[in-house]
Amino acid sequence: MKKFLDLGNQPLANSYLKKNQLNQKEKKFRLEIGFNPKNFLVSILNTVPKEKMFNKNYPYKSSESFTMRSQFQKLAVKLKKKFKPKLSLEIGSNDGAFIKNFKKEEVIGIEPCKNLAKITKKKGYKTYSEYWDIKLAKKISSKKKIDLIYSANTLSHIKNISEIFKAINLALTDNGVLVLEDPSLLECMRNLAYDQFYCEHIYVFSTLSLQKTLKVADLEIFDIENLTTHGGSNRYYIKKKKNINFKISSKVKSNLSKEKKFGLNKFKTYKNFANKVKKSKFNLEKIFNDLIKKNKKIIGYGATAKSCTVLNYCNINHKKIDYFYDTTSFKIGSYLPGSKIPIRSYQKLDTKKIDYVFLGAWNFKDEIFKKEKEFIKNGGKFFTHVPFPHII
Ligand code: TYD
């Protein structure tokens, strides 16, 4: 791995603090990012043990978001129509937002976070509360192989990725399909969205890197959809290499050439990115300092895991942002890790109380701007670091 970016000492992004933890010393790790010139994988260098992040206290529930619920429902209908699977499986089934769209006897969930697995088990869905690996793949598929494996925003969180793909190959029927969804490295670089890197996101995949990694497990990509979720994601359709029933779509070639054109196969592209990130930090700090000098009231909107990286890297704490608004029940009343900014229950933005709003959830900008039309009309302002620090 060749290191190209150092985002400093960071706390665990989803470890929101309770009031009584504010004076305790937080565990931090060095967030450094590297590039592997052999297989083009981009990953964080110092990984946190999975048990520290994905355990019985995992806070994120997919079903709490209306957008996620409806996207999963639509996708389940589409995949069932397209591939007609008799048996499906989801790696990272969370609280069941995707698997609940299947008949109970036709789907299996894999969810190591026990608090989440409990929810789907209770509803009658077969759920293994274990980490996905070869042993588990053998156990599950020894009697009946799987026709469709789906995994969204999960495989990029798992360190031994080649092993994971080998386990998938083992569990799939010969005509089986893996549908994999994760943030796109190309969009992350284009948007200078360095906040896609945090403890849980061990990898940010490109088509180039996935193609190489899948090859080791005798798998290959046969189609891709470019999505807008999470600031730009890709949905990859993957099959066994020996399976000739699916034609390789022209989307695969076009994604690969877009990425090569951008230079995702060259180390120098990443060095350039790192230089731009340093400038971005300087300019974001400048925006904050200028607004504070002018006595402006600043709050944050959307206490995302991504914000954790930005706030800690750019030295933004509760002295610079009064509080964050967020709609997620488990976040309200707690504090963002590291920066210790309080998170309050969302209220409609009001220019009588707030001048400037830092967009933590920049990936939901359109939805948020629609909701806050009145605030913007009355002269309220938003600002963001994506794709460069600016007041919108
Ligand atoms: P998410 O997109 O999951 O980002 P990450 O993976 O980096 O944590 O989180 C979006 C957050 O923004 C979530 O905490 C909910 C919050 N949010 C609001 O509070 N109000 C809104 O209108 C929207 C769209 C999101």
Boltz pocket constraint, residues with backbone or C-beta under 6 A from the ligand:
constraints:
  - pocket:
      binder: B
      contacts: [[A, 195], [A, 230], [A, 301], [A, 302], [A, 303], [A, 304], [A, 305], [A, 306], [A, 307], [A, 325], [A, 326], [A, 327], [A, 328], [A, 331], [A, 346], [A, 361], [A, 363], [A, 364], [A, 367], [A, 368], [A, 371]]
      max_distance: 6.0
